[in-house]
Every structure is written in structure tokens, then in C-alpha cells.
Amino acid sequence: MNRQTSQDVALLILRLGLGIVFVAHGWHKLFFTGPEALGGMFAKSGVPLAEASAWFTAVGELVCGVALLIGLLTRIAAGVLLFIMVGAYVFVHAGTPLVTDEGGAQLVVVIIAALVVPLLMGPGRISLHHLIRSARTPAPAKA
């Protein structure tokens, strides 16, 4: 496997892993916890505009998770999710140990680091973005 193909496969695996996690979390926040209850938890943590932030987080995780899964608007999706996760760190995990019996901040730190990759590198060639771009790009003229 050449370097470009390896990079594309690695980006696909990372996008799929992150996308699955965020879709599951967004779905849970929207349909099980509920944005109103989540807003109450956010208020206790000091999150500004707690109810609006809860809706933004739940919908953002679900929609941006899907975007990562299919590889469309990947940089935007990764940026939105990075914003959400930095907020989670600042309002929930900052000042706590990296590892505790209850979990600690390590998962949030790993997700933040992982989101930087698609933010900077894009979706790779195994993506809806690449498929659309390839279909719109005219073939080079033959001499």
C-alpha cells in the first residue's frame, strides 16, 4: 500500500471511529437525556446559555458525527466538534486529574487530539467530498 492510500485509509478509520462516537452521543443527548435535562446539567457546570448550549451540543454532535462518517464538510464538522469538546474540557474536566476512578479527562483529551487530524487534513480520498469533487472536475483533455 502506498503512502497516499495508507493516509486515506487511516483518515477513513479515524473519521468512522469519531463519527460513530459522536452520532451515538448526539442521539443519546437528543432522544434519551433530552436537551432540557442536559441544559440543567450544563447550568450546574457553569456553561453559558446552558439550554442553548445543550441544543447546540446535541445537534452538533449528531449532525457533525454524520458528516465525519460520510466525509462531507469534514473540516467544518471537526471544527464544530473540537469547539464542543474544548468546552467539555473547560467546563467539566479542567482541574480534574487526567485519570480517576470515575474516568477523568483522558477521553476528552484524546478526542480533542484526534479531531485535529481531520480538521487539518480533511477527509481523505475515501469520502463523499472526494467523490463529489472528482465528479465535478473535468477530465484532462487528450492531445
PyMOL CGO cylinders between C-alpha atoms (Angstrom):
from pymol import cmd
from pymol.cgo import CYLINDER

trace = [
    CYLINDER, 0.00, 0.00, 0.00, 1.49, 3.36, -0.98, 0.3, 1, 1, 1, 1, 1, 1,
    CYLINDER, 1.49, 3.36, -0.98, 1.72, 6.34, 1.35, 0.3, 1, 1, 1, 1, 1, 1,
    CYLINDER, 1.72, 6.34, 1.35, -1.33, 8.18, -0.05, 0.3, 1, 1, 1, 1, 1, 1,
    CYLINDER, -1.33, 8.18, -0.05, -3.52, 5.10, 0.20, 0.3, 1, 1, 1, 1, 1, 1,
    CYLINDER, -3.52, 5.10, 0.20, -2.32, 4.43, 3.75, 0.3, 1, 1, 1, 1, 1, 1,
    CYLINDER, -2.32, 4.43, 3.75, -3.14, 8.02, 4.69, 0.3, 1, 1, 1, 1, 1, 1,
    CYLINDER, -3.14, 8.02, 4.69, -6.61, 7.76, 3.13, 0.3, 1, 1, 1, 1, 1, 1,
    CYLINDER, -6.61, 7.76, 3.13, -7.35, 4.51, 4.98, 0.3, 1, 1, 1, 1, 1, 1,
    CYLINDER, -7.35, 4.51, 4.98, -6.10, 5.98, 8.26, 0.3, 1, 1, 1, 1, 1, 1,
    CYLINDER, -6.10, 5.98, 8.26, -8.27, 9.08, 7.79, 0.3, 1, 1, 1, 1, 1, 1,
    CYLINDER, -8.27, 9.08, 7.79, -11.27, 6.88, 6.99, 0.3, 1, 1, 1, 1, 1, 1,
    CYLINDER, -11.27, 6.88, 6.99, -10.76, 4.76, 10.12, 0.3, 1, 1, 1, 1, 1, 1,
    CYLINDER, -10.76, 4.76, 10.12, -10.35, 7.87, 12.28, 0.3, 1, 1, 1, 1, 1, 1,
    CYLINDER, -10.35, 7.87, 12.28, -13.43, 9.55, 10.74, 0.3, 1, 1, 1, 1, 1, 1,
    CYLINDER, -13.43, 9.55, 10.74, -15.52, 6.42, 11.21, 0.3, 1, 1, 1, 1, 1, 1,
    CYLINDER, -15.52, 6.42, 11.21, -14.46, 5.97, 14.84, 0.3, 1, 1, 1, 1, 1, 1,
    CYLINDER, -14.46, 5.97, 14.84, -15.07, 9.60, 15.73, 0.3, 1, 1, 1, 1, 1, 1,
    CYLINDER, -15.07, 9.60, 15.73, -18.29, 9.73, 13.71, 0.3, 1, 1, 1, 1, 1, 1,
    CYLINDER, -18.29, 9.73, 13.71, -19.77, 6.67, 15.42, 0.3, 1, 1, 1, 1, 1, 1,
    CYLINDER, -19.77, 6.67, 15.42, -18.94, 8.06, 18.87, 0.3, 1, 1, 1, 1, 1, 1,
    CYLINDER, -18.94, 8.06, 18.87, -20.41, 11.49, 18.14, 0.3, 1, 1, 1, 1, 1, 1,
    CYLINDER, -20.41, 11.49, 18.14, -23.55, 10.17, 16.45, 0.3, 1, 1, 1, 1, 1, 1,
    CYLINDER, -23.55, 10.17, 16.45, -24.17, 7.93, 19.46, 0.3, 1, 1, 1, 1, 1, 1,
    CYLINDER, -24.17, 7.93, 19.46, -23.57, 10.77, 21.93, 0.3, 1, 1, 1, 1, 1, 1,
    CYLINDER, -23.57, 10.77, 21.93, -25.68, 13.26, 19.98, 0.3, 1, 1, 1, 1, 1, 1,
    CYLINDER, -25.68, 13.26, 19.98, -28.51, 10.74, 19.58, 0.3, 1, 1, 1, 1, 1, 1,
    CYLINDER, -28.51, 10.74, 19.58, -28.41, 9.95, 23.29, 0.3, 1, 1, 1, 1, 1, 1,
    CYLINDER, -28.41, 9.95, 23.29, -28.45, 13.64, 24.24, 0.3, 1, 1, 1, 1, 1, 1,
    CYLINDER, -28.45, 13.64, 24.24, -31.37, 14.38, 21.92, 0.3, 1, 1, 1, 1, 1, 1,
    CYLINDER, -31.37, 14.38, 21.92, -33.58, 11.36, 22.47, 0.3, 1, 1, 1, 1, 1, 1,
    CYLINDER, -33.58, 11.36, 22.47, -32.70, 9.90, 25.87, 0.3, 1, 1, 1, 1, 1, 1,
    CYLINDER, -32.70, 9.90, 25.87, -31.23, 12.57, 28.15, 0.3, 1, 1, 1, 1, 1, 1,
    CYLINDER, -31.23, 12.57, 28.15, -33.12, 15.36, 26.41, 0.3, 1, 1, 1, 1, 1, 1,
    CYLINDER, -33.12, 15.36, 26.41, -31.74, 18.83, 25.72, 0.3, 1, 1, 1, 1, 1, 1,
    CYLINDER, -31.74, 18.83, 25.72, -33.73, 20.35, 28.62, 0.3, 1, 1, 1, 1, 1, 1,
    CYLINDER, -33.73, 20.35, 28.62, -32.20, 17.95, 31.19, 0.3, 1, 1, 1, 1, 1, 1,
    CYLINDER, -32.20, 17.95, 31.19, -28.80, 18.39, 29.57, 0.3, 1, 1, 1, 1, 1, 1,
    CYLINDER, -28.80, 18.39, 29.57, -29.26, 22.16, 29.85, 0.3, 1, 1, 1, 1, 1, 1,
    CYLINDER, -29.26, 22.16, 29.85, -29.79, 21.74, 33.60, 0.3, 1, 1, 1, 1, 1, 1,
    CYLINDER, -29.79, 21.74, 33.60, -26.54, 19.77, 33.85, 0.3, 1, 1, 1, 1, 1, 1,
    CYLINDER, -26.54, 19.77, 33.85, -24.77, 22.41, 31.77, 0.3, 1, 1, 1, 1, 1, 1,
    CYLINDER, -24.77, 22.41, 31.77, -26.10, 25.17, 34.06, 0.3, 1, 1, 1, 1, 1, 1,
    CYLINDER, -26.10, 25.17, 34.06, -24.67, 23.36, 37.12, 0.3, 1, 1, 1, 1, 1, 1,
    CYLINDER, -24.67, 23.36, 37.12, -21.30, 23.19, 35.34, 0.3, 1, 1, 1, 1, 1, 1,
    CYLINDER, -21.30, 23.19, 35.34, -21.35, 26.92, 34.58, 0.3, 1, 1, 1, 1, 1, 1,
    CYLINDER, -21.35, 26.92, 34.58, -21.81, 26.60, 30.82, 0.3, 1, 1, 1, 1, 1, 1,
    CYLINDER, -21.81, 26.60, 30.82, -23.03, 29.94, 29.42, 0.3, 1, 1, 1, 1, 1, 1,
    CYLINDER, -23.03, 29.94, 29.42, -26.51, 29.92, 27.83, 0.3, 1, 1, 1, 1, 1, 1,
    CYLINDER, -26.51, 29.92, 27.83, -26.93, 26.41, 29.20, 0.3, 1, 1, 1, 1, 1, 1,
    CYLINDER, -26.93, 26.41, 29.20, -30.12, 25.37, 27.36, 0.3, 1, 1, 1, 1, 1, 1,
    CYLINDER, -30.12, 25.37, 27.36, -28.99, 26.80, 24.02, 0.3, 1, 1, 1, 1, 1, 1,
    CYLINDER, -28.99, 26.80, 24.02, -25.56, 25.22, 24.55, 0.3, 1, 1, 1, 1, 1, 1,
    CYLINDER, -25.56, 25.22, 24.55, -27.23, 21.88, 25.26, 0.3, 1, 1, 1, 1, 1, 1,
    CYLINDER, -27.23, 21.88, 25.26, -29.19, 22.04, 21.99, 0.3, 1, 1, 1, 1, 1, 1,
    CYLINDER, -29.19, 22.04, 21.99, -26.06, 23.14, 20.08, 0.3, 1, 1, 1, 1, 1, 1,
    CYLINDER, -26.06, 23.14, 20.08, -24.07, 20.28, 21.60, 0.3, 1, 1, 1, 1, 1, 1,
    CYLINDER, -24.07, 20.28, 21.60, -26.67, 17.57, 20.98, 0.3, 1, 1, 1, 1, 1, 1,
    CYLINDER, -26.67, 17.57, 20.98, -27.48, 18.61, 17.41, 0.3, 1, 1, 1, 1, 1, 1,
    CYLINDER, -27.48, 18.61, 17.41, -23.83, 19.42, 16.67, 0.3, 1, 1, 1, 1, 1, 1,
    CYLINDER, -23.83, 19.42, 16.67, -22.63, 16.02, 17.82, 0.3, 1, 1, 1, 1, 1, 1,
    CYLINDER, -22.63, 16.02, 17.82, -25.27, 14.20, 15.78, 0.3, 1, 1, 1, 1, 1, 1,
    CYLINDER, -25.27, 14.20, 15.78, -25.00, 16.23, 12.55, 0.3, 1, 1, 1, 1, 1, 1,
    CYLINDER, -25.00, 16.23, 12.55, -21.22, 16.63, 12.62, 0.3, 1, 1, 1, 1, 1, 1,
    CYLINDER, -21.22, 16.63, 12.62, -20.83, 12.95, 13.53, 0.3, 1, 1, 1, 1, 1, 1,
    CYLINDER, -20.83, 12.95, 13.53, -22.75, 12.04, 10.37, 0.3, 1, 1, 1, 1, 1, 1,
    CYLINDER, -22.75, 12.04, 10.37, -20.60, 14.49, 8.38, 0.3, 1, 1, 1, 1, 1, 1,
    CYLINDER, -20.60, 14.49, 8.38, -17.45, 12.74, 9.62, 0.3, 1, 1, 1, 1, 1, 1,
    CYLINDER, -17.45, 12.74, 9.62, -18.90, 9.32, 8.79, 0.3, 1, 1, 1, 1, 1, 1,
    CYLINDER, -18.90, 9.32, 8.79, -19.60, 10.22, 5.18, 0.3, 1, 1, 1, 1, 1, 1,
    CYLINDER, -19.60, 10.22, 5.18, -16.65, 12.56, 4.73, 0.3, 1, 1, 1, 1, 1, 1,
    CYLINDER, -16.65, 12.56, 4.73, -18.57, 15.70, 3.80, 0.3, 1, 1, 1, 1, 1, 1,
    CYLINDER, -18.57, 15.70, 3.80, -17.81, 19.18, 5.21, 0.3, 1, 1, 1, 1, 1, 1,
    CYLINDER, -17.81, 19.18, 5.21, -15.23, 17.34, 7.28, 0.3, 1, 1, 1, 1, 1, 1,
    CYLINDER, -15.23, 17.34, 7.28, -13.11, 20.31, 8.33, 0.3, 1, 1, 1, 1, 1, 1,
    CYLINDER, -13.11, 20.31, 8.33, -16.17, 22.29, 9.43, 0.3, 1, 1, 1, 1, 1, 1,
    CYLINDER, -16.17, 22.29, 9.43, -17.58, 19.28, 11.30, 0.3, 1, 1, 1, 1, 1, 1,
    CYLINDER, -17.58, 19.28, 11.30, -14.26, 18.61, 13.02, 0.3, 1, 1, 1, 1, 1, 1,
    CYLINDER, -14.26, 18.61, 13.02, -14.01, 22.30, 13.97, 0.3, 1, 1, 1, 1, 1, 1,
    CYLINDER, -14.01, 22.30, 13.97, -17.51, 22.34, 15.49, 0.3, 1, 1, 1, 1, 1, 1,
    CYLINDER, -17.51, 22.34, 15.49, -16.83, 19.12, 17.39, 0.3, 1, 1, 1, 1, 1, 1,
    CYLINDER, -16.83, 19.12, 17.39, -13.47, 20.45, 18.55, 0.3, 1, 1, 1, 1, 1, 1,
    CYLINDER, -13.47, 20.45, 18.55, -15.25, 23.54, 19.91, 0.3, 1, 1, 1, 1, 1, 1,
    CYLINDER, -15.25, 23.54, 19.91, -17.75, 21.31, 21.75, 0.3, 1, 1, 1, 1, 1, 1,
    CYLINDER, -17.75, 21.31, 21.75, -15.01, 19.11, 23.21, 0.3, 1, 1, 1, 1, 1, 1,
    CYLINDER, -15.01, 19.11, 23.21, -12.86, 22.04, 24.33, 0.3, 1, 1, 1, 1, 1, 1,
    CYLINDER, -12.86, 22.04, 24.33, -15.98, 23.34, 26.06, 0.3, 1, 1, 1, 1, 1, 1,
    CYLINDER, -15.98, 23.34, 26.06, -16.45, 19.94, 27.72, 0.3, 1, 1, 1, 1, 1, 1,
    CYLINDER, -16.45, 19.94, 27.72, -12.87, 20.06, 28.93, 0.3, 1, 1, 1, 1, 1, 1,
    CYLINDER, -12.87, 20.06, 28.93, -13.06, 23.65, 30.19, 0.3, 1, 1, 1, 1, 1, 1,
    CYLINDER, -13.06, 23.65, 30.19, -16.42, 23.38, 31.94, 0.3, 1, 1, 1, 1, 1, 1,
    CYLINDER, -16.42, 23.38, 31.94, -16.32, 19.79, 33.18, 0.3, 1, 1, 1, 1, 1, 1,
    CYLINDER, -16.32, 19.79, 33.18, -12.81, 18.37, 33.21, 0.3, 1, 1, 1, 1, 1, 1,
    CYLINDER, -12.81, 18.37, 33.21, -10.37, 21.26, 33.75, 0.3, 1, 1, 1, 1, 1, 1,
    CYLINDER, -10.37, 21.26, 33.75, -8.72, 21.00, 37.12, 0.3, 1, 1, 1, 1, 1, 1,
    CYLINDER, -8.72, 21.00, 37.12, -9.51, 17.30, 37.50, 0.3, 1, 1, 1, 1, 1, 1,
    CYLINDER, -9.51, 17.30, 37.50, -6.87, 14.60, 37.27, 0.3, 1, 1, 1, 1, 1, 1,
    CYLINDER, -6.87, 14.60, 37.27, -6.24, 13.07, 33.89, 0.3, 1, 1, 1, 1, 1, 1,
    CYLINDER, -6.24, 13.07, 33.89, -7.17, 9.64, 35.27, 0.3, 1, 1, 1, 1, 1, 1,
    CYLINDER, -7.17, 9.64, 35.27, -9.61, 8.98, 38.12, 0.3, 1, 1, 1, 1, 1, 1,
    CYLINDER, -9.61, 8.98, 38.12, -11.79, 6.05, 39.23, 0.3, 1, 1, 1, 1, 1, 1,
    CYLINDER, -11.79, 6.05, 39.23, -14.72, 7.88, 37.58, 0.3, 1, 1, 1, 1, 1, 1,
    CYLINDER, -14.72, 7.88, 37.58, -12.86, 8.30, 34.30, 0.3, 1, 1, 1, 1, 1, 1,
    CYLINDER, -12.86, 8.30, 34.30, -11.05, 11.64, 34.42, 0.3, 1, 1, 1, 1, 1, 1,
    CYLINDER, -11.05, 11.64, 34.42, -10.27, 13.84, 31.45, 0.3, 1, 1, 1, 1, 1, 1,
    CYLINDER, -10.27, 13.84, 31.45, -8.25, 11.41, 29.33, 0.3, 1, 1, 1, 1, 1, 1,
    CYLINDER, -8.25, 11.41, 29.33, -11.04, 10.55, 26.87, 0.3, 1, 1, 1, 1, 1, 1,
    CYLINDER, -11.04, 10.55, 26.87, -11.79, 14.22, 26.20, 0.3, 1, 1, 1, 1, 1, 1,
    CYLINDER, -11.79, 14.22, 26.20, -8.07, 14.93, 25.69, 0.3, 1, 1, 1, 1, 1, 1,
    CYLINDER, -8.07, 14.93, 25.69, -7.75, 12.02, 23.22, 0.3, 1, 1, 1, 1, 1, 1,
    CYLINDER, -7.75, 12.02, 23.22, -10.86, 13.10, 21.29, 0.3, 1, 1, 1, 1, 1, 1,
    CYLINDER, -10.86, 13.10, 21.29, -9.56, 16.68, 21.08, 0.3, 1, 1, 1, 1, 1, 1,
    CYLINDER, -9.56, 16.68, 21.08, -6.24, 15.42, 19.72, 0.3, 1, 1, 1, 1, 1, 1,
    CYLINDER, -6.24, 15.42, 19.72, -7.98, 13.10, 17.25, 0.3, 1, 1, 1, 1, 1, 1,
    CYLINDER, -7.98, 13.10, 17.25, -10.25, 15.88, 15.92, 0.3, 1, 1, 1, 1, 1, 1,
    CYLINDER, -10.25, 15.88, 15.92, -7.23, 17.98, 14.99, 0.3, 1, 1, 1, 1, 1, 1,
    CYLINDER, -7.23, 17.98, 14.99, -6.32, 15.44, 12.30, 0.3, 1, 1, 1, 1, 1, 1,
    CYLINDER, -6.32, 15.44, 12.30, -9.43, 15.75, 10.07, 0.3, 1, 1, 1, 1, 1, 1,
    CYLINDER, -9.43, 15.75, 10.07, -9.55, 19.47, 10.84, 0.3, 1, 1, 1, 1, 1, 1,
    CYLINDER, -9.55, 19.47, 10.84, -6.10, 19.95, 9.31, 0.3, 1, 1, 1, 1, 1, 1,
    CYLINDER, -6.10, 19.95, 9.31, -6.01, 17.13, 6.75, 0.3, 1, 1, 1, 1, 1, 1,
    CYLINDER, -6.01, 17.13, 6.75, -9.59, 16.92, 5.54, 0.3, 1, 1, 1, 1, 1, 1,
    CYLINDER, -9.59, 16.92, 5.54, -11.47, 13.71, 4.82, 0.3, 1, 1, 1, 1, 1, 1,
    CYLINDER, -11.47, 13.71, 4.82, -9.04, 11.93, 2.51, 0.3, 1, 1, 1, 1, 1, 1,
    CYLINDER, -9.04, 11.93, 2.51, -9.91, 10.31, -0.80, 0.3, 1, 1, 1, 1, 1, 1,
    CYLINDER, -9.91, 10.31, -0.80, -12.28, 7.71, 0.68, 0.3, 1, 1, 1, 1, 1, 1,
    CYLINDER, -12.28, 7.71, 0.68, -15.04, 10.24, 1.27, 0.3, 1, 1, 1, 1, 1, 1,
    CYLINDER, -15.04, 10.24, 1.27, -18.17, 11.75, -0.21, 0.3, 1, 1, 1, 1, 1, 1,
    CYLINDER, -18.17, 11.75, -0.21, -16.26, 15.03, -0.56, 0.3, 1, 1, 1, 1, 1, 1,
    CYLINDER, -16.26, 15.03, -0.56, -13.69, 13.40, -2.82, 0.3, 1, 1, 1, 1, 1, 1,
    CYLINDER, -13.69, 13.40, -2.82, -16.38, 11.59, -4.82, 0.3, 1, 1, 1, 1, 1, 1,
    CYLINDER, -16.38, 11.59, -4.82, -18.30, 14.84, -5.46, 0.3, 1, 1, 1, 1, 1, 1,
    CYLINDER, -18.30, 14.84, -5.46, -15.11, 16.76, -6.25, 0.3, 1, 1, 1, 1, 1, 1,
    CYLINDER, -15.11, 16.76, -6.25, -13.95, 14.05, -8.68, 0.3, 1, 1, 1, 1, 1, 1,
    CYLINDER, -13.95, 14.05, -8.68, -17.33, 14.04, -10.45, 0.3, 1, 1, 1, 1, 1, 1,
    CYLINDER, -17.33, 14.04, -10.45, -17.25, 17.84, -10.86, 0.3, 1, 1, 1, 1, 1, 1,
    CYLINDER, -17.25, 17.84, -10.86, -13.66, 18.01, -12.11, 0.3, 1, 1, 1, 1, 1, 1,
    CYLINDER, -13.66, 18.01, -12.11, -13.47, 17.66, -15.88, 0.3, 1, 1, 1, 1, 1, 1,
    CYLINDER, -13.47, 17.66, -15.88, -11.11, 15.03, -17.24, 0.3, 1, 1, 1, 1, 1, 1,
    CYLINDER, -11.11, 15.03, -17.24, -7.89, 16.44, -18.70, 0.3, 1, 1, 1, 1, 1, 1,
    CYLINDER, -7.89, 16.44, -18.70, -8.00, 16.96, -22.46, 0.3, 1, 1, 1, 1, 1, 1,
    CYLINDER, -8.00, 16.96, -22.46, -6.15, 14.36, -24.50, 0.3, 1, 1, 1, 1, 1, 1,
    CYLINDER, -6.15, 14.36, -24.50, -3.66, 15.57, -27.04, 0.3, 1, 1, 1, 1, 1, 1,
]
cmd.load_cgo(trace, "trace")
